Amino acid sequence: MPGARRKPRPSPAIDARAPHVATEAVVERQGEESARVLYAAFAEYNARFFEGKLGSPLILITQAQSLRTLGDYVARDVLGLESRIRISPKAVNLGDRFAADVLLHEMIHAWQHEIDHDSEPGYRGHGPKFARECNRITATLYPSVPAPAGAEVILVSPVGVKRREGLPDCAHWPMSVRPPGYYPKPFKTPRRKPEQTPVDALQRVLSLLPRLDAPALEKLTAAVSRERAARVAG
């Protein structure tokens, strides 16, 4: 009928993992060895550590968030692609073992999103659940070495988190638990500065006071007062 509105056609069903499957097929057929190694490692680790529950991967060898980042996981990127993993060229250049370890780290992030449905954003993704998965897999990798107790303290440390008591930071796992010489090329796990307690912070402020002239001291006092007022109001 002229002038009648047509009903919108229903959108066809979309297989969100179709690009992942297609990319893996292309890599298998004509990709470079480093890319094939990563896809093979994903299949092995998925079966061995995650009961095959992770969906088909989309693994890209490209620079991640920053030049210092070895890899990252994105639940859904700007193109709408789900569960995308990026492994940096730097990680690949450090050898297959190293790149596969970076991939294993990112696979725990995939597990958080796809299976556990808790990415722990308050811990930048490296919270107690992430640490427990690291310890669980470490116990499988090295059955003769017991996993560290107190997984809840192996964290990336936002303000107020418990001390790690000398345990390795799970943000650098599994590189932080590999024995010396495991990687063909040397890699030094980054070390975080010791966490600062309120007493440490106060001592630091007191040590700076003698260096401040009167105007600077007044500015510091005013800034502290504004901060205190903002906290009371909040």
NORSUL-V6600 format. One record per residue. N is the residue number from 1. RES is the residue in three letters. PHI is phi in whole degrees, 0 to 359 (* if undefined). OMEGA is omega in degrees with one decimal (none if undefined). Layout:
BEGIN
n:res:phi:omega
N:RES:PHI:OMEGA
N:RES:PHI:OMEGA
END
This chain:
BEGIN
n:res:phi:omega
1:MET:*:-179.5
2:PRO:302:176.7
3:GLY:84:-179.8
4:ALA:284:179.4
5:ARG:281:176.6
6:ARG:275:176.8
7:LYS:289:178.8
8:PRO:298:178.0
9:ARG:288:178.4
10:PRO:295:179.2
11:SER:293:178.3
12:PRO:295:178.3
13:ALA:297:-177.4
14:ILE:243:173.5
15:ASP:273:-175.0
16:ALA:297:-178.6
17:ARG:262:179.3
18:ALA:301:177.6
19:PRO:298:-179.6
20:HIS:293:-178.7
21:VAL:295:-179.2
22:ALA:295:179.9
23:THR:296:178.8
24:GLU:298:179.1
25:ALA:294:178.5
26:VAL:294:179.1
27:VAL:300:-178.6
28:GLU:298:-174.9
29:ARG:274:-173.7
30:GLN:219:178.2
31:GLY:282:177.3
32:GLU:285:-175.4
33:GLU:303:-177.8
34:SER:299:178.5
35:ALA:288:179.0
36:ARG:296:178.1
37:VAL:299:-178.2
38:LEU:293:178.9
39:TYR:293:177.2
40:ALA:294:178.6
41:ALA:295:178.8
42:PHE:300:-179.5
43:ALA:299:-180.0
44:GLU:294:-177.2
45:TYR:292:179.5
46:ASN:299:179.4
47:ALA:289:-172.9
48:ARG:281:-172.0
49:PHE:251:-173.4
50:PHE:236:177.3
51:GLU:57:178.5
52:GLY:68:-173.5
53:LYS:275:180.0
54:LEU:287:179.7
55:GLY:288:179.3
56:SER:305:-174.8
57:PRO:273:166.9
58:LEU:238:-174.1
59:ILE:253:-179.7
60:LEU:240:172.5
61:ILE:265:-177.4
62:THR:198:-177.8
63:GLN:295:180.0
64:ALA:274:-171.2
65:GLN:302:-178.9
66:SER:216:-179.3
67:LEU:294:179.7
68:ARG:273:-176.0
69:THR:278:-179.0
70:LEU:273:179.3
71:GLY:188:174.6
72:ASP:206:178.2
73:TYR:235:177.5
74:VAL:235:-178.8
75:ALA:297:175.5
76:ARG:204:-176.9
77:ASP:269:-175.0
78:VAL:294:178.0
79:LEU:274:-177.4
80:GLY:88:-179.9
81:LEU:282:-175.8
82:GLU:269:173.1
83:SER:47:178.5
84:ARG:264:178.0
85:ILE:243:175.0
86:ARG:247:174.6
87:ILE:246:-174.2
88:SER:287:174.7
89:PRO:303:178.3
90:LYS:299:179.1
91:ALA:296:179.7
92:VAL:295:-179.6
93:ASN:292:178.1
94:LEU:276:174.2
95:GLY:112:-176.9
96:ASP:299:-179.3
97:ARG:299:-178.0
98:PHE:293:-179.6
99:ALA:299:178.5
100:ALA:294:177.0
101:ASP:291:175.2
102:VAL:298:177.1
103:LEU:299:179.8
104:LEU:299:176.4
105:HIS:301:-178.5
106:GLU:291:178.1
107:MET:292:174.3
108:ILE:292:174.5
109:HIS:297:176.2
110:ALA:298:177.1
111:TRP:299:178.8
112:GLN:303:-175.2
113:HIS:281:-171.7
114:GLU:278:-173.0
115:ILE:253:-175.8
116:ASP:277:179.3
117:HIS:58:175.7
118:ASP:211:-177.4
119:SER:274:177.8
120:GLU:48:-177.3
121:PRO:298:179.3
122:GLY:294:178.5
123:TYR:248:-176.0
124:ARG:57:176.5
125:GLY:88:-175.2
126:HIS:245:-178.0
127:GLY:262:-177.3
128:PRO:302:-178.9
129:LYS:292:177.3
130:PHE:299:-179.1
131:ALA:298:179.7
132:ARG:296:176.6
133:GLU:294:176.5
134:CYS:302:-178.3
135:ASN:294:178.9
136:ARG:297:-178.4
137:ILE:288:176.8
138:THR:301:178.6
139:ALA:297:176.9
140:THR:282:179.9
141:LEU:292:-177.1
142:TYR:231:-174.8
143:PRO:298:-179.7
144:SER:278:-179.5
145:VAL:248:-178.7
146:PRO:295:177.1
147:ALA:295:-179.6
148:PRO:301:176.4
149:ALA:282:176.3
150:GLY:71:-176.7
151:ALA:301:-175.3
152:GLU:293:-179.2
153:VAL:257:177.6
154:ILE:267:-169.8
155:LEU:228:158.1
156:VAL:291:-162.3
157:SER:258:166.9
158:PRO:288:-177.9
159:VAL:300:174.2
160:GLY:93:-179.9
161:VAL:280:179.3
162:LYS:301:174.8
163:ARG:293:-176.1
164:ARG:271:177.5
165:GLU:54:176.3
166:GLY:81:179.3
167:LEU:285:-178.9
168:PRO:294:-178.8
169:ASP:282:-177.3
170:CYS:290:175.6
171:ALA:294:-179.8
172:HIS:247:177.5
173:TRP:281:0.0
174:PRO:271:-179.1
175:MET:303:-175.7
176:SER:286:-179.3
177:VAL:246:178.8
178:ARG:284:-179.5
179:PRO:288:176.9
180:PRO:304:178.6
181:GLY:84:-178.9
182:TYR:295:179.4
183:TYR:265:178.9
184:PRO:301:178.6
185:LYS:253:-176.2
186:PRO:295:175.6
187:PHE:218:179.6
188:LYS:256:179.5
189:THR:295:178.6
190:PRO:301:177.3
191:ARG:251:177.1
192:ARG:276:174.5
193:LYS:294:178.6
194:PRO:303:179.7
195:GLU:294:-176.2
196:GLN:261:177.3
197:THR:277:175.8
198:PRO:303:178.8
199:VAL:294:177.1
200:ASP:300:-179.2
201:ALA:297:179.8
202:LEU:296:178.8
203:GLN:298:178.2
204:ARG:295:179.0
205:VAL:296:-179.1
206:LEU:298:179.7
207:SER:292:-179.1
208:LEU:273:-174.1
209:LEU:303:-179.0
210:PRO:299:-177.9
211:ARG:274:-175.9
212:LEU:270:172.2
213:ASP:277:-174.5
214:ALA:301:179.8
215:PRO:299:179.7
216:ALA:294:178.8
217:LEU:294:178.1
218:GLU:295:178.3
219:LYS:296:179.1
220:LEU:296:179.1
221:THR:298:179.5
222:ALA:295:179.8
223:ALA:296:178.2
224:VAL:296:179.8
225:SER:296:178.7
226:ARG:296:178.9
227:GLU:297:179.7
228:ARG:296:-179.8
229:ALA:295:-180.0
230:ALA:295:179.5
231:ARG:292:178.3
232:VAL:295:-179.4
233:ALA:293:-179.4
234:GLY:286:none
END
